[in-house]
Amino acid sequence: MGLQRPVEPFHRPYSGPEPPAPGRRPRRLFALIAAAVALAAATVVVVLVMSGGSEQEAAPRRTPQDGPSQRPGRPSGSPGPRQKVINVLPAPCGTVAAGTVERAVPKATRRQSANSTLTTCTYSSTGSGFRWLRVEAHLYAPGDTATPVQDAEGYYDAQWAQAHDAPLVRTATLERRGGIGDEAFRWFKTDEGQPTVVGQVTARIRNAVFTVSYSEQTPRKGPAGARERACLETATAVAHEVLTALNHS
């Protein structure tokens, strides 16, 4: 008996376990999921757009302050439901009480002129002191213009601008003043051509603009501004009487 060849061990190659095959899902399920996601995204976009538009509509509109035609605090250009435009000016010398005139300009002579849109009344002293009081009123009647209040605003603005560059006068005080009509300013100046000082109030009430000027002789002693307060107070007191007359015209 011959020798047998020894049995060689069998080496089997190693391979890892195969992962289980993924389960098959119907294609219809994937389609439904994709449609649901798209619908939810569209809904979110619509909600955001609608809410943004609502906020914009609800937000108040703001206009820049200190614009060319309107300043802070100026009322609307058109009269409100409780505001009535002025249709006619009172008599030229009928806006100031006789007692007020006598205190400001004792024993005064009077000159007046009037038409439908402009009235003036000037009280001049017959004695010394160069005292005089002048009331001038401008009316923008609704029968003459479609924008009476806006026209009055434009005239008032022009008076304010001219006061800043007036010739032959020296300005001591030029300031806006509340409590007189819709808007007003006060001006104290020295006349460089005559020895006089002038206290002036210009005011607007709806579609009318009026100016009250009170003048007296420059003080012989001390600075011209020493009479500033008295002159402006006199002009302001007269302006209130003119305002009352215009409100009742």
DANORKA-V221040 format. One record per pair of residues at least 24 apart in sequence whose ideal C-beta (glycine too) atoms are under 10 Angstrom apart, sorted by the first residue. I is the first residue (numbers start at 1). GAP is how many residues later the second one is. Records with the same first field share a line. If there is no record, write none. Layout:
I = GAP, GAP
This chain:
68 = 89
69 = 81, 84, 85, 88
70 = 83, 87
71 = 82, 86, 89, 105, 112
73 = 103, 105, 109, 110
74 = 79, 82, 83, 108, 109, 130
75 = 74, 78, 107, 108, 129, 131
76 = 73, 74
77 = 70, 71, 72, 73, 74, 75, 76, 77
78 = 69, 70, 71, 72
79 = 63, 69, 70, 127, 128
83 = 66, 99, 122, 123, 124
84 = 58, 122, 123, 163
85 = 54, 55, 56, 57, 63, 64, 67, 121, 122, 123
86 = 51, 53, 54, 55, 56, 62, 66, 119, 120, 121, 122, 160, 161, 163
87 = 52, 54, 55, 56, 61, 120, 162
88 = 28, 51, 53, 55, 161
89 = 25, 26, 27, 28, 29, 30, 48, 49, 50, 52, 119, 121, 156, 157, 160
90 = 24, 29, 47, 152, 154, 155, 156, 158, 159
91 = 28, 30, 154, 158
92 = 26, 27, 28, 29, 30, 43, 44, 45
93 = 26, 27, 28, 29, 30, 42
94 = 25, 27, 41, 151, 155
95 = 24, 26, 40, 42, 115, 117, 143, 144, 146, 147, 148, 149, 150, 151, 154
96 = 25, 27, 37, 39, 116, 141, 142, 143, 145, 146, 149
97 = 141, 144, 147, 148
100 = 33, 134, 137, 138, 140, 141
101 = 32, 34, 137, 140
103 = 131, 134
104 = 27, 28, 29, 110, 112, 127, 130, 131, 133, 134
105 = 24, 26, 27, 28, 109, 110, 111, 129
106 = 25
107 = 24
108 = 24, 25
115 = 24
116 = 25, 27, 28
117 = 24, 27, 91
119 = 91
120 = 91
121 = 121
122 = 91
123 = 91, 115
124 = 91
125 = 90, 91, 92
128 = 89
129 = 67, 86, 87, 88
130 = 61, 64, 65, 66, 67, 85, 86, 87, 88
131 = 65, 83, 84, 85, 86, 103
132 = 64, 66, 81, 82, 83, 84
133 = 79, 80, 81, 82, 83, 101, 102, 105
134 = 64, 66, 77, 78, 79, 80, 81, 101, 104
135 = 75, 76, 77, 78, 79, 100, 103, 104, 106, 107, 110
136 = 66, 73, 74, 75, 76, 77, 106
137 = 68, 71, 72, 73, 74, 75, 105, 108, 109, 112
138 = 66, 69, 70, 71, 72, 73
139 = 67, 68, 69, 70, 71, 107, 110
140 = 66, 67, 68, 69
141 = 66, 67
142 = 65
144 = 63
145 = 62
147 = 60
148 = 58, 59, 60
149 = 33, 55, 57, 58, 59
150 = 57
151 = 56, 58
152 = 30, 52, 53, 54, 55, 56, 57
153 = 29, 30, 51, 53, 54, 56
154 = 55
155 = 47, 49, 52, 53, 54
156 = 25, 26, 27, 28, 29, 46, 47, 48, 52, 53, 54, 55
157 = 26, 47, 52
158 = 51
159 = 26, 28, 41, 43, 44, 45, 50, 52
160 = 24, 25, 27, 42
162 = 40
163 = 24, 26, 37, 39
167 = 25, 26
168 = 24, 25, 26
169 = 24, 28, 29
170 = 27, 54
172 = 25, 27, 51, 52, 53, 56
173 = 26, 52, 55, 56, 58, 59
174 = 26
175 = 57
177 = 24, 25, 26, 55, 59, 62
179 = 24, 57, 61, 64
180 = 24, 25, 30, 32, 56, 59, 60, 62, 63
181 = 24, 25, 27, 28, 29, 58, 59, 61, 62, 65, 66
182 = 24, 25, 26, 27
183 = 26
184 = 25, 26, 52, 55, 59
186 = 26, 42, 45, 46, 47, 49, 50, 53
187 = 24, 26, 45, 48
188 = 36, 37, 39, 40, 41, 43, 44, 47
189 = 24, 26, 35, 39, 42
190 = 28, 33, 34, 35, 37, 38
191 = 24, 27, 33
194 = 24
195 = 24, 25, 29
196 = 28
197 = 27, 28, 29, 30, 31, 33, 34
198 = 33, 34, 37
199 = 28, 29, 30, 31, 32, 33, 34, 35, 36, 37, 39
200 = 31, 32, 35, 39
201 = 31, 33, 34, 35, 36, 37, 38, 39, 41, 42
202 = 33, 37
203 = 33, 36, 37, 39, 40, 43
205 = 37, 38, 41, 42
206 = 40, 41
208 = 34, 35, 38, 39, 41
210 = 29, 32, 33, 35, 36
211 = 24, 28, 31
212 = 24, 25, 26, 27, 28, 29, 30, 31
213 = 25
214 = 24, 25
